[in-house]
Amino acid sequence: MKAIDMDTWLPSLITKTPQDGYELAVKLSRVAVKLTQPDAAVRDKLRPEYAGDSDALIAVSQVVATNFATVAAANNYWR
């Protein structure tokens, strides 16, 4: 992930398409992890633990789904 300028990385939740919105939801989720654990070496060390853990992967999906619901609402569900 590129370095994040915390002043400008999220100028808006508005996206052109639902797919763009989903990609934003994934980015929101990834940024949350990076901000929670800023040490890349620690994240890399932990990755194998959760990569094979179905409960952890389901939890990730739930976080992305919540972020996507937020983006979709902000975009009036692309109507």
N, C-alpha and C positions, 0 to 999 in steps of 0.2 A: 504494500500500500504506500502511496506517495505520502510525503510529509503533509500534515494538515495545518493550514493556516486557520486557526480557530476563529478569526474575525470574519472570514469570508467563505468557508467551505460549504455553508448551507444558506445561500441567499434566498431560497424559496422552496416551498413544498410543491409548487405548481410544476407539472410536467405535461408534455404534449400527448402522451399516450399511456395507457395502462402498463405497457411493458416498460416504458421509461420510469413509471411510478414504482414498479416492482424493483427495478434496478436501484432506484433511490432507497427503497426500503431495505434492501440488502446492504447498501452503503451505510445507512443509518445504524444498522446492527453491527457492522464491522467497526465503525468508528466508536461505538459504545464499548466494544471489547478493547480496542486500542487505548481508549481513555481510561478504562478501568485497570488495565495492565499495560502500562506504557513500555515496559521492558520487552523488546522483541525476542530476546534470547529466552526469556521465561515463557512467552507465548509459544515459541517454537518447541520448547521442551514439553509443554503441556499438550500440544496438538495430538500426538499419538494416543494419549489417554482418552480424549473425547472423540477422536476420529473413528474409533471402533466401538463406541458406546451408543447403542440405539437410543437410550433415554436422553443422552446429551444431544444427539442429532435431532430428536423430536423437539426438545426444548429450543434449539436454534430455530427450527421451523416455526415454532410458536412466536418467537420474538420477531422474526421477519414478517409473519402474518399480522401481528399487531401493528408493526410499523407500516405495512402496506395498507391496512385499514385506515390509519391516520392520513397517509398520503392520498388515498382514494377519496376520503371525506374532504380533504383540502381542495381537491380537484372536482368537487361536486360529482364524483363518480364518472367523470369524463362525459357528462351530458352536454 
